[in-house]
Amino acid sequence: MPSPLTEKQTLEIGKSNKRKYMLEKLSARIFLLCALLSVLSLLLIVGFVFYKGSHPFVAEGYSFIDFVFGVDWVPSEGKFGIFPMIVASVFATFGALIIGVPIGLFTAIFLAEIAPKSIAKIISPAVQLLAGIPSVLYGVFGLAIIVPFLQNNLGLAKGQSLLAIILVLAIMMLPTIVTVAETAIRAVPKTYREGSLALGASQIGTIFKVVVPAAKSGIMAAIVLGLGRAIGETMAVILVAGNSLIIPTSLTDSVRPLTTNIALEMGYAFGTHQEMLFATGIVLFSFILLLNFVLAKISSKGGN
């Protein structure tokens, strides 16, 4: 039978437990502070953008409908219409999605299910390395390789076009789609595969009829994240867009997306012009907010 604790030992144990309790309380408060700082930073950024961007419509009487659906952007004449830029951003983003999603998904399936480990260990880091390349270098690549290729092979006056944006953005979203989708596919329990193969299904049939449907929540999250990167990209797009303020009717048209408009003019804009650029940021922010809402819905459905 253990001997009873002395009074001194009891006091030491009590002090030790008190220190642990105080340390845990301090750690919890530090974590809470970090979380509050993140939320506060978000609120400050959003509040500042909305304050600056809403001022022309609240205080100066500009029509938000005319701003969104107007087709003329001439700040010197007081004309601020961003509809061509909205159309260009939407076309560029979804065009990149049409190219990038199949390539990214098939690459993720190959790495997670088909490729030998020796090959996967080479390709996976290479794909992830693409995410670390500065976006301006993607733009330089597009300007030096993609733009001349389109110009020479499609007989264009200049290769800077909507198609060039789509190709550059498709390349840029690949690391996000491949990495997230590969993680989701690898997370599918092995019993799913084993059960399908035991019932006589082929490997390809198992992948597309069992594994991919089981990982659809993660795959959709990868697509939405890739979409978010594409719609918010700026530097690479500036170099290959051509920056023409027209509603695109062809893939070979030169365009100016929303992000490009902000980056090109914010440096010298002032007064109402600058506030309208902030308003452009509100529209862009609304697109991103919508994407995050879609992602939250997809994740919640995947968890049910």
C-alpha positions in Angstrom: 0.0 0.0 0.0 1.5 3.4 -1.0 2.6 5.7 1.8 0.4 8.8 2.3 1.7 12.1 0.9 3.4 14.5 3.2 2.1 18.1 3.5 5.0 19.4 1.6 4.4 17.0 -1.3 0.8 18.0 -1.3 1.6 21.6 -1.5 4.1 21.0 -4.4 1.5 19.0 -6.3 -1.0 21.8 -5.8 1.4 24.4 -7.0 2.3 22.3 -10.1 -1.4 21.9 -11.0 -2.0 25.6 -10.5 0.9 26.4 -12.8 -0.5 24.0 -15.4 -3.9 25.6 -15.1 -2.6 29.1 -15.4 -0.5 28.1 -18.4 -3.5 26.6 -20.1 -5.6 29.7 -19.4 -2.8 31.9 -20.8 -2.5 29.7 -23.9 -6.2 29.8 -24.5 -6.2 33.6 -24.2 -3.3 33.9 -26.7 -5.1 31.7 -29.2 -8.2 33.8 -28.7 -6.2 37.0 -29.3 -4.8 35.7 -32.5 -8.3 34.7 -33.7 -9.6 38.1 -32.8 -6.7 39.8 -34.6 -7.5 37.8 -37.8 -11.2 38.8 -37.6 -10.3 42.4 -36.8 -7.9 42.6 -39.8 -10.7 41.2 -42.1 -13.2 43.7 -40.7 -10.9 46.6 -41.2 -10.0 45.7 -44.7 -13.6 45.1 -45.7 -14.9 48.1 -43.9 -12.3 50.4 -45.5 -13.0 49.1 -49.0 -16.7 49.4 -48.6 -16.5 52.8 -47.1 -14.3 54.2 -49.9 -16.2 52.3 -52.6 -19.7 53.3 -51.5 -19.0 57.0 -51.1 -19.7 58.0 -54.7 -23.1 56.3 -54.7 -24.1 57.6 -51.2 -22.6 61.1 -51.2 -22.3 62.0 -54.9 -25.4 60.5 -56.4 -23.8 58.1 -58.9 -26.0 55.2 -59.9 -24.7 51.8 -58.9 -26.8 50.2 -61.7 -25.1 52.4 -64.2 -21.7 51.6 -62.6 -22.2 47.8 -62.9 -24.0 47.7 -66.3 -22.3 50.7 -68.0 -20.0 50.0 -70.9 -17.9 53.2 -70.9 -14.9 53.7 -68.5 -13.7 57.3 -69.1 -12.7 58.8 -65.7 -11.8 62.1 -67.2 -15.4 62.5 -68.4 -17.0 61.1 -65.3 -18.0 57.9 -67.0 -17.5 54.8 -64.8 -18.9 51.6 -66.4 -17.4 48.2 -65.5 -19.6 45.8 -67.4 -17.0 44.9 -70.0 -14.6 44.2 -67.2 -17.1 42.0 -65.4 -17.7 40.0 -68.6 -14.0 39.7 -69.3 -13.4 38.4 -65.7 -16.2 35.9 -65.9 -15.2 34.6 -69.3 -11.5 34.4 -68.3 -12.2 32.6 -65.1 -14.6 30.0 -66.4 -12.6 29.5 -69.5 -9.6 28.7 -67.3 -11.8 26.4 -65.3 -12.9 24.4 -68.4 -9.2 23.7 -69.2 -7.7 23.5 -65.8 -10.3 21.3 -64.0 -10.0 18.2 -66.2 -6.2 18.4 -66.4 -5.9 19.0 -62.6 -8.4 16.3 -61.7 -6.9 13.7 -64.0 -3.4 14.6 -62.7 -4.6 14.2 -59.1 -6.2 10.8 -59.9 -3.0 9.6 -61.6 -0.8 10.7 -58.7 -3.1 9.2 -56.0 -4.3 6.0 -57.7 -2.2 5.0 -60.7 1.3 6.3 -60.6 4.1 4.2 -59.0 5.4 5.8 -55.8 8.8 6.5 -57.5 7.1 8.6 -60.2 4.5 10.2 -57.8 7.4 11.4 -55.5 8.8 13.3 -58.5 5.6 14.7 -60.0 3.9 15.8 -56.8 6.7 18.1 -55.6 7.0 19.5 -59.1 3.3 20.4 -59.2 3.4 21.9 -55.7 6.5 23.9 -56.8 4.3 25.7 -59.3 2.3 27.3 -56.5 5.5 28.9 -55.2 6.3 30.6 -58.5 5.5 34.4 -58.4 2.5 35.2 -60.4 4.4 37.8 -62.4 6.6 35.0 -63.8 3.6 33.3 -65.1 2.7 36.5 -66.9 6.2 36.8 -68.3 6.0 33.2 -69.5 2.6 34.0 -71.1 4.0 37.1 -72.7 7.1 35.4 -74.1 5.7 32.1 -75.1 1.8 32.0 -75.3 1.2 35.5 -76.8 3.7 35.0 -79.7 2.4 31.5 -80.3 -1.2 32.8 -80.6 -0.2 35.7 -82.7 1.7 33.6 -85.2 -0.7 30.7 -85.4 -4.0 32.5 -85.3 -2.9 35.4 -87.5 -3.7 38.0 -84.8 -2.4 41.6 -84.9 -1.3 41.0 -81.3 -1.5 37.8 -79.2 -2.6 39.6 -76.0 -6.1 38.4 -75.7 -8.8 36.6 -73.7 -7.5 33.3 -74.9 -4.0 34.1 -73.6 -5.5 35.0 -70.2 -7.4 31.7 -70.1 -4.3 29.6 -70.8 -2.2 31.4 -68.2 -4.9 31.2 -65.5 -5.5 27.5 -66.3 -1.8 26.8 -65.7 -1.8 28.9 -62.5 -4.8 27.1 -60.9 -3.3 23.6 -61.5 -1.3 23.4 -58.3 -4.3 24.2 -56.1 -6.6 21.8 -57.9 -4.1 19.0 -58.1 -2.9 19.3 -54.5 -6.4 19.6 -52.8 -8.0 16.9 -55.1 -5.1 14.5 -54.6 -5.4 14.9 -50.8 -9.2 14.3 -51.0 -8.7 11.1 -53.1 -6.0 9.7 -50.9 -8.4 10.2 -47.9 -10.9 7.8 -49.3 -10.7 4.6 -47.2 -9.0 1.6 -48.8 -11.9 -0.6 -48.0 -13.9 1.2 -50.7 -11.4 0.2 -53.3 -11.0 -3.3 -52.0 -14.7 -3.9 -51.9 -15.2 -2.6 -55.5 -12.3 -4.7 -56.8 -13.6 -7.8 -54.9 -16.9 -7.4 -56.7 -15.1 -7.6 -60.0 -14.8 -4.0 -61.0 -11.7 -2.8 -62.9 -9.3 -0.3 -61.5 -10.5 2.5 -63.7 -14.1 1.6 -63.0 -13.3 1.7 -59.2 -11.6 5.0 -59.5 -14.5 6.8 -61.4 -17.5 5.0 -59.9 -16.3 4.6 -56.3 -13.3 6.7 -55.3 -14.1 10.0 -57.2 -17.7 10.1 -56.0 -16.5 9.4 -52.4 -14.1 12.3 -52.7 -16.4 14.7 -54.5 -16.6 17.1 -51.5 -12.8 17.6 -51.5 -12.7 17.7 -55.3 -15.4 20.4 -55.4 -13.5 22.4 -52.8 -10.4 22.2 -55.0 -12.3 23.5 -57.9 -13.8 26.4 -56.0 -10.3 27.3 -54.6 -8.9 27.2 -58.1 -11.7 29.4 -59.2 -11.0 31.9 -56.5 -7.3 32.1 -57.5 -8.2 32.6 -61.1 -10.7 35.4 -60.6 -8.4 37.3 -58.2 -5.2 37.1 -60.2 -3.7 40.4 -61.3 0.0 40.6 -62.3 0.0 37.7 -64.8 -3.2 38.9 -66.4 -1.9 42.5 -66.9 0.9 41.2 -69.1 -1.3 39.1 -71.4 -4.7 40.8 -71.4 -4.1 43.7 -73.8 -6.3 45.9 -71.7 -8.9 47.0 -74.2 -12.1 48.3 -72.7 -14.6 46.3 -74.8 -17.1 43.6 -74.2 -15.3 40.5 -75.6 -17.1 38.7 -78.5 -14.3 36.4 -79.4 -11.5 34.6 -77.6 -9.0 36.6 -79.6 -10.3 40.0 -78.3 -8.1 42.1 -76.1 -9.8 42.7 -72.7 -9.4 44.3 -69.3 -10.6 42.3 -66.3 -11.6 43.8 -63.0 -8.3 43.2 -61.2 -6.3 44.6 -64.0 -8.4 47.8 -64.0 -7.6 48.4 -60.3 -3.9 47.7 -60.6 -3.4 49.8 -63.7 -5.1 53.0 -62.5 -4.9 53.0 -58.7 -1.4 54.5 -58.7 -2.4 57.8 -60.2 -6.2 57.9 -59.5 -7.6 60.4 -57.0 -11.0 61.7 -55.9 -14.0 60.0 -57.5 -11.8 58.1 -59.8 -10.0 56.4 -56.9 -13.3 55.7 -55.1 -14.7 54.1 -58.2 -11.7 51.8 -58.2 -12.5 50.8 -54.7 -16.1 50.2 -55.9 -14.6 47.9 -58.5 -13.0 46.1 -55.5 -16.4 45.7 -53.9 -17.7 44.0 -57.0 -14.6 41.7 -57.0 -15.0 41.0 -53.3 -18.6 40.1 -53.9 -17.5 37.4 -56.4 -15.0 36.0 -53.9 -17.6 36.1 -51.1 -20.0 34.1 -53.4 -17.3 31.6 -54.0 -16.6 31.2 -50.3 -20.4 30.7 -49.7 -20.5 28.0 -52.4 -17.4 26.3 -50.8 -19.1 26.4 -47.4 -22.2 24.8 -48.8 -20.2 22.1 -50.6 -18.3 21.3 -47.4 -21.4 21.1 -45.3 -23.1 18.7 -47.7 -20.0 16.6 -47.8 -20.1 16.3 -44.0 -23.7 15.0 -43.9 
